[in-house]
Amino acid sequence: NAGVMQNPRHLVRRRGQEARLRCSPMKGHSHVYWYRQLPEEGLKFMVYLQKENIIDESGMPKERFSAEFPKEGPSILRIQQVVRGDSAAYFCASSPGALRVSSGNTIYFGEGSWLTVV
Amino acid sequence: AQSVAQPEDQVNVAEGNPLTVKCTYSVSGNPYLFWYVQYPNRGLQFLLKYITGDNLVKGSYGFEAEFNKSQTSFHLKKPSALVSDSALYFCAVRERGNAGNMLTFGGGTRLMVKP
């Protein structure tokens, strides 16, 4: 069972360009989460999605950032008009679709996508 | 609201000595608690979790953690550190009943094990 797959692993963009980060959840998982790790900082929650739905986007910057998780295909985190402050590691995670509040579901992380804005 | 604090930015131990990485949490109700490890330029790897039951939880690579409800702590421990344990460690919490299943992470603690 393959783990959470993220690509690209490393991405370099010039200021003003667009960055697209892809995440394929573990097989059988229909919940996807995106986290951002800035240099020398911890992980910060960005957005939580289920298939075709955004459940919680409270951690997403209000502008330039968007996320989707279509019925078919990977989840996409899109950053428009990138700036140097967007340089970070972006981690995707997934969990099983059937949430049971007593289960203590663990979420599993991908290897991350490192974005560098020059 | 739920939160996690890791009071030490870095912990230094000598190889073979016991190690402790501290974590305290705050939730309104009962917590699920997790530890993850991040090696350089890699993603997070799951180490262990506390859901319910025995307060001492054993996980991967010889790590264990003790849930202390009165102190709202979930410190990570290992009896004998290895140089290869050097990495970044994250504690995380999710409040039981949080249907959003969102984990809140601490800031991370860098563990340095010297030979």
Chai-1 contact restraints between the chains, C-beta under 6 A:
chainA,res_idxA,chainB,res_idxB,connection_type,confidence,min_distance_angstrom,max_distance_angstrom,comment,restraint_id
A,G42,B,F105,contact,1.0,0.0,6.0,A-B,restraint_1
A,G42,B,G107,contact,1.0,0.0,6.0,A-B,restraint_2
A,G42,B,G108,contact,1.0,0.0,6.0,A-B,restraint_3
A,L43,B,F105,contact,1.0,0.0,6.0,A-B,restraint_4
A,F45,B,M102,contact,1.0,0.0,6.0,A-B,restraint_5
A,Y48,B,M102,contact,1.0,0.0,6.0,A-B,restraint_6
A,D56,B,G100,contact,1.0,0.0,6.0,A-B,restraint_7
A,S95,B,N101,contact,1.0,0.0,6.0,A-B,restraint_8
A,L99,B,N101,contact,1.0,0.0,6.0,A-B,restraint_9
A,V101,B,G97,contact,1.0,0.0,6.0,A-B,restraint_10
A,G104,B,Y32,contact,1.0,0.0,6.0,A-B,restraint_11
A,G104,B,I51,contact,1.0,0.0,6.0,A-B,restraint_12
A,T106,B,F46,contact,1.0,0.0,6.0,A-B,restraint_13
A,T106,B,K49,contact,1.0,0.0,6.0,A-B,restraint_14
A,F109,B,G43,contact,1.0,0.0,6.0,A-B,restraint_15
A,F109,B,L44,contact,1.0,0.0,6.0,A-B,restraint_16
A,G110,B,G43,contact,1.0,0.0,6.0,A-B,restraint_17
A,E111,B,G43,contact,1.0,0.0,6.0,A-B,restraint_18
A,G112,B,G43,contact,1.0,0.0,6.0,A-B,restraint_19
